[in-house]
């Protein structure tokens, strides 16, 4: 006999699971199996986090990291989508440029760190450059593929309805590629957030990556974990923000078919 | 009785890709108000012929005279999935400048196809038959005299196809158009068309023309429809019994 399905309170579960993990962490830490310099307890981390907030350093680091990500990621979207549109529409451009795009896409953005420091010094510019290098090429490739995969029947219908020239871009091409591009933006935004932390650890004087590095240098494992916690929360929040784009009624078709 | 004006004319149209001939000298004339269907073996060049008629494809040789504006209903899903049903229909009313008038006509077309309550739905939320009705409404919105239909019901199940044939016949009574329909479904052609042109294997030629005079909507078991189906099957080299088996498998 089929059993009735158990109903699950999803929001409650989403809150209860992290709390349970923190309690488990606290329980393990209280056993003192490891020295506190290697395995801090959650209360020390919370106190460290509160002190960082009070001093204003944490807010400053968050703002610095978010500024770099929004600038680098924004630039890669602004330039990557038009480049993808060009490559998707033009066979000549695709043949000429796609191997180069694929080459650069295969390079880890971290491999650019030495050049970023040599060319741009430290601070915002190298981090923005590295984020751009991480996000730009995947966006170009995904947009190119999305344009090339638009069913030809849409263009025939558009021609039939008298939609031609620049109107075609806004009325057919962009809405037709929107779901695929949004998915890529989610992936590349996550990638940008990973890269900013790495860039700031090496070429920064502030930011959350720098906070991690600074805590490590000062042997403040509690602050290191506090910074990691903030990085994780902001990364997950950025994705939640971008998920909202998939809920726009005119792009739902791309996720529900 | 006056002869209706000629709307579409093909003279000795040839389409070939290198050595491969697709259409071998097609002569075709469609007059105002006619419903002409084209049937033939699978892959014989029916859709190529329709593409030539629509202007999407230029013939290798021959002459095509077509009206300046025409609308096409496609075999594949041609609705824009990012637009609602009403927005899709309104897109077909591009010639109407006044937004209020456009709205009124879109509502009338949705009423005609019985989908008023689905105006704000998106195509992926509709069944295949409903989507084809919306596509038909969008094509009718253009008020162009000629409609080209490329196997519009081929992706639908058999019962929905039967229903759609009747609906199309009724809609064309309210909104008369000249129609050129390409279909692999011989019964569909005989149930809807005034004339059925039977194409040969590639390179395609017109092998026969079957004229039907029964008014639409037609009963698929009407003796004239049945005898037209038998004749077409005969032209295609299929005995009626074999044809019935093929039909049963398809359906």
HADDOCK unambig.tbl for C-alpha pairs under 7 A between the chains (distance, minus, plus):
assign (segid A and resid 153 and name CA) (segid B and resid 78 and name CA) 5.93 0.50 0.50
assign (segid A and resid 154 and name CA) (segid B and resid 78 and name CA) 6.11 0.50 0.50
assign (segid A and resid 157 and name CA) (segid B and resid 78 and name CA) 6.56 0.50 0.50
assign (segid A and resid 160 and name CA) (segid B and resid 71 and name CA) 6.07 0.50 0.50
assign (segid A and resid 161 and name CA) (segid B and resid 92 and name CA) 6.18 0.50 0.50
assign (segid A and resid 175 and name CA) (segid B and resid 82 and name CA) 6.50 0.50 0.50
assign (segid A and resid 250 and name CA) (segid B and resid 82 and name CA) 4.50 0.50 0.50
assign (segid A and resid 250 and name CA) (segid B and resid 83 and name CA) 6.35 0.50 0.50
assign (segid A and resid 251 and name CA) (segid B and resid 82 and name CA) 6.03 0.50 0.50
assign (segid A and resid 253 and name CA) (segid B and resid 81 and name CA) 6.23 0.50 0.50
assign (segid A and resid 253 and name CA) (segid B and resid 82 and name CA) 6.72 0.50 0.50
assign (segid A and resid 253 and name CA) (segid B and resid 124 and name CA) 6.30 0.50 0.50
assign (segid A and resid 257 and name CA) (segid B and resid 124 and name CA) 6.69 0.50 0.50
